[in-house]
Amino acid sequence: MDRNAAVIMSTKTGRAWQKRYFAEQWDEASKAAGITDLHFHDLRGTAVTMLAEAGCSVPEIASITGHSLKSVHTILEKYMSRTRALAKSAMTKFENASSTDFANRLQTVDRTEARRATKLLK
């Protein structure tokens, strides 16, 4: 999208949206979409978790969302443990890590082989 102003959200004349105008537009769009329990700032928190999942660092996230580093950490501490993508990524890393190879092999061999392998390690 071509940039026609120094700000992200601008009017047709290129001026920045004012808080009141934005609030009116947000309310109108939310009602039209049937969304009643979502506030605009909720999207900032969602952006924080999505940027973290994409691999952005805390300072990078703060520079995009305008949060302080402490606020980004607080949001991540509250919501990152609940993301499916992060859990899936962690399990993939665990399953493919060489340090967990033995545990993974135990899950795929029969019990007799597993007991033999365990005795060998002792």
C-alpha positions, 0 to 999 in steps of 0.5 A: 500500500502506498504511503500518503501520510507520515502517520499510519491512519490518515483522513482523505486529506492526509491528516492524522485521525483524532482520538474522537474520530477514531473512537467513532469509526471503531464503534461503527465498525465493531457494531457492523461486525457484531463485535461487542466485547472487544476494545481497540487496545485488546488488538495491541495485546494480540499483536504482542503475542503474534509478533513474539510467535513470529520470533520478534524480540521484546524490544522489537515488539515494543517499538512496533506496539508502543508498549514499554519493555516491561508491559511487553514482558507482562503481556507475554507472561500472561498470554504466551503460555496459552498459544497453540502455535507456541505449544506446537513449536515446543513439542516439535523442538522436543521431538527433534532434539538430539538430547531427547532422542532416547526418550523418543525411542522409548515411546516407539519400541516395544516394552522388552526393548525399552527395559533392555535399553534402560538397564544398559544405561544404569 
